[in-house]
């Protein structure tokens, strides 16, 4: 498991948000206890969703592919 802090800049996050979605907060936060990075995103109905990227996924897939995979999961959950 990775012990290195994971982070993303706002432009990286926005590039993977579906059309009409936005950030609920300007920056995410690293949780060393769970080795994951999380930010709240808003869908088109202004419902917030936690977007979480685990460090193990970032190590395995790469930083940006792990962010895309996490966003795809959140989007599928939002669709029901």
C-alpha angles and dihedrals in degrees: 000000000000120000094188117106115249123214142165133203120236094254092054091052095045091051090065099041115108117247111286095019122118143182118272090201133023097239139022128230134235118228109201092188093062096025091233140120120222138187131171116241129189125224124214090277091053093249110147123232129187112240107201128183117190117216091228090059091048090051092048101039103021128257100281098038088051090052091049092049091050092048091048089054093050091047092052090049091050091052089054 
